[in-house]
Amino acid sequence: MAGAIAASVLMVVLVPLVKGRSHGQSEWTGVKGPGRISLELAVVARGTDGGLRRLDPGADVASDEVLLLRYHATESGTALLYQQRDQQAPELLGHFTLEAGTHDLEGPDGLTGVSLESDEGRLSLALIAFAPGERASEQDALAALEADGSLDARPGTVVRFDVRVQSGQTLAP
């Protein structure tokens, strides 16, 4: 019996030494990778008279209105804002710093607004957020847009808001 115990102890000690470290794997440091930001987006339309009206996704808006964005993020990070018209490639509108909590989307010049002046038809706004430590390039944002909804290994959290732009004056609430 003592021989079996001694052999077991020897196996526990010698097998890891003989196997050595596995190649291509680094030692775990106990630190997890970057988390994902949970993100929500709310949009209001500001008319030419300065009045504001809250929008639901898919709402009709007039081409003389400006869209103002407010977000809620679970943590700070960075974000890229894109707009996409029917059957066109996404167009980058800007890079933004996000703070945890609920805030208006602001750039270096203050509150960010999306003018609808030259638009008509379906318009999609997409805010792609990246947590600290995640890659946050335009290529990463576009990859996140293409994967929209799929939570594979790609970085970024995508939130969309779609509206239908109609030519003419501000719509009644």
C-alpha positions, 0 to 999 in steps of 0.5 A: 500500500505504501508503494502505491501511495509513493508511486501516486505522489511521484506521478503528481510531481514528475508528470508536470515536470516531464510534460513541461509548459504547453507551447503557445499558451501564456500563464494566466494572470487572473485578469479577465479580458475587456468586458462589453459595454451595455448600451441604450440609445434614445433619440429626440427630434428638434424642430425648427421652432426649437421644440423637442419630441421623443422618437420611437424606433421607425418613427417618421421625421421631417427633413427640417428636423435635427436628431439629438442622441442620448445614451446610457452606458454601463461603463466608460469607453469610446464610440463611433457614430455612423449613419446609413441611408437605404442601400448605401455604405455606412458613413462615419459621423464622429468619434466620441468618449462615453461615460458610465450612466445616462448622458447626451452624446457630445463631441468636442464642440458640444451636443451632437445633432444629426441634420436630416436636411438632405435626407429622404427615406430610411435612415439608420443611426448606429452607435458602436461602443468599445470598452477600455482595452477593446480595439476601437478602430473604424475597421472594428466598428464596421466589422461590428456593424456587419456582424450586427447582433452576433456576439462572436469574438468581435469587439464592440457593442452595436445599438441602432436607431432607425427613422423614416425621413420625409421631405417637408416641415416638422411633423406634428407630435 
